[in-house]
């Protein structure tokens, strides 16, 4: 697109203006976007006419007069990647890939979108299993604390047993001594 065409469309004067701006203007039915939208779609005149459901003659008339059908412009903008629905502002579709705002590489495939359901199920299962394991760790830590306390009591009992045995032994020794 030449600088003059860009000025007619009322887009940024740069040669590398973003596709998002063109797509938005096309969806607003700006008549100056017809040729650029066709190029962005990669359509020949015949393909563009077919996509707009008009004859080649009608399509060429639109291009020459600069007065295309507004619905056709909106359709071409969508076919070029514009996503017109609420909540999808600045998202785009190109070559079968969905691109979030500001991204032009590493688009999202339909398969990845379909897999989101399974990712959510998997995440839910991980959360459930994590809660299960967290509870198991809590129980084991409580058991360990109880076992340590039991061991401490056992050590005290053993120490008392040793003291008692020593005392009994001393008493026995005292009773065996001749007086």
Secondary structure in CASP SS format (residue, H / E / C, confidence):
PFRMAT SS
TARGET T0000
AUTHOR 0000-0000-0000
METHOD secondary structure of the structure
MODEL  1
X C 1.00
X C 1.00
X H 1.00
X H 1.00
X H 1.00
X H 1.00
X H 1.00
X H 1.00
X H 1.00
X C 1.00
X C 1.00
X C 1.00
X C 1.00
X C 1.00
X C 1.00
X C 1.00
X C 1.00
X C 1.00
X H 1.00
X H 1.00
X H 1.00
X H 1.00
X H 1.00
X H 1.00
X H 1.00
X H 1.00
X H 1.00
X C 1.00
X C 1.00
X C 1.00
X H 1.00
X H 1.00
X H 1.00
X H 1.00
X H 1.00
X H 1.00
X H 1.00
X H 1.00
X H 1.00
X H 1.00
X H 1.00
X C 1.00
X C 1.00
X C 1.00
X H 1.00
X H 1.00
X H 1.00
X H 1.00
X H 1.00
X H 1.00
X H 1.00
X C 1.00
X C 1.00
X C 1.00
X C 1.00
X H 1.00
X H 1.00
X H 1.00
X H 1.00
X H 1.00
X H 1.00
X H 1.00
X H 1.00
X H 1.00
X H 1.00
X C 1.00
X C 1.00
X C 1.00
X C 1.00
X H 1.00
X H 1.00
X H 1.00
X H 1.00
X H 1.00
X H 1.00
X H 1.00
X H 1.00
X H 1.00
X H 1.00
X C 1.00
X C 1.00
X E 1.00
X C 1.00
X C 1.00
X C 1.00
X C 1.00
X C 1.00
X C 1.00
X C 1.00
X C 1.00
X C 1.00
X E 1.00
X E 1.00
X E 1.00
X C 1.00
X C 1.00
X E 1.00
X E 1.00
X E 1.00
X C 1.00
X C 1.00
X C 1.00
X C 1.00
X C 1.00
X C 1.00
X C 1.00
X C 1.00
X E 1.00
X C 1.00
X H 1.00
X H 1.00
X H 1.00
X H 1.00
X H 1.00
X H 1.00
X H 1.00
X H 1.00
X H 1.00
X H 1.00
X H 1.00
X H 1.00
X H 1.00
X H 1.00
X H 1.00
X H 1.00
X H 1.00
X H 1.00
X H 1.00
X H 1.00
X H 1.00
X H 1.00
X H 1.00
X H 1.00
X H 1.00
X H 1.00
X H 1.00
X H 1.00
X H 1.00
X H 1.00
X H 1.00
X H 1.00
X H 1.00
X H 1.00
X H 1.00
X H 1.00
X H 1.00
X H 1.00
X H 1.00
X H 1.00
X H 1.00
X H 1.00
X H 1.00
X H 1.00
X H 1.00
X H 1.00
X H 1.00
X H 1.00
X H 1.00
X H 1.00
X H 1.00
X H 1.00
X H 1.00
X H 1.00
X H 1.00
X H 1.00
X H 1.00
X H 1.00
X H 1.00
X H 1.00
X H 1.00
X H 1.00
X H 1.00
X H 1.00
X H 1.00
X H 1.00
X H 1.00
X C 1.00
X C 1.00
X C 1.00
END
